[in-house]
Amino acid sequence: MTTLVGTDTAKNPVVVAWIALMGATALSWYLGDGHGPARLATVGVLVVAFVKVHLVGRYFMELKDAPRILYGVFAAWNIVVCSVLITLYLVGV
């Protein structure tokens, strides 16, 4: 089990990922609150959401230590699903 005791928290990847998640949440809220063109804001929120999914999977679900194939499938799934959702949104289906 990983512990933060005796470590420099600013250099801990989990802490950095948590801070990035908080910043991404703030960015999503900002974009979703009507700032900027609606279509661009929606695409931005989708991209930020999948970046957050990637960070959670990598650092909080321990995929960074998983076999490369599992991590690769997870990363590819993120890219494909995000791309499909953005395409469907922009095409208007």
SVG drawing of the C-alpha trace seen along z (x, -y; Angstrom):
<svg xmlns="http://www.w3.org/2000/svg" viewBox="-29 -33 39 40">
<polyline fill="none" stroke="black" stroke-width="0.4" points="0.0,0.0 1.3,-3.4 1.5,-6.0 2.2,-9.7 4.1,-9.7 7.7,-10.8 7.3,-11.8 7.4,-15.2 3.7,-15.5 4.5,-18.1 6.4,-15.3 3.9,-12.5 2.2,-11.6 -1.1,-10.9 -1.2,-14.3 -0.3,-16.0 -3.0,-13.9 -5.5,-15.0 -4.6,-18.6 -5.0,-18.2 -8.4,-16.6 -9.5,-19.6 -8.3,-22.0 -10.0,-20.0 -13.2,-20.0 -13.0,-23.8 -12.3,-24.1 -15.3,-21.9 -17.5,-24.0 -16.3,-27.2 -16.9,-25.9 -20.2,-24.4 -21.5,-27.7 -21.9,-29.4 -18.4,-30.7 -17.4,-30.6 -19.2,-29.2 -21.5,-26.4 -20.2,-23.8 -16.6,-24.5 -17.4,-24.5 -19.2,-21.1 -16.2,-19.6 -13.9,-21.0 -16.0,-19.5 -16.0,-16.1 -12.2,-16.2 -11.6,-17.3 -14.0,-14.5 -11.9,-11.9 -8.7,-13.3 -10.1,-13.0 -11.1,-9.4 -7.6,-8.7 -6.1,-10.2 -8.4,-8.3 -7.6,-5.1 -3.9,-5.6 -3.4,-6.9 -6.3,-5.8 -7.2,-2.5 -3.5,-1.5 -3.4,-1.1 0.1,-2.6 1.4,0.6 -0.8,2.9 0.5,4.9 1.2,2.7 -1.5,4.4 -4.2,3.6 -3.0,0.0 -2.9,-0.3 -6.5,1.0 -7.7,-1.4 -5.9,-4.4 -7.3,-3.3 -10.8,-3.0 -10.6,-6.5 -9.5,-7.9 -12.0,-6.0 -15.0,-6.7 -14.1,-10.4 -13.6,-10.7 -16.9,-8.9 -18.9,-11.1 -17.4,-14.3 -18.0,-13.2 -21.7,-12.3 -22.2,-15.6 -20.6,-17.7 -22.5,-15.7 -25.7,-16.2 -26.9,-12.6"/>
</svg>
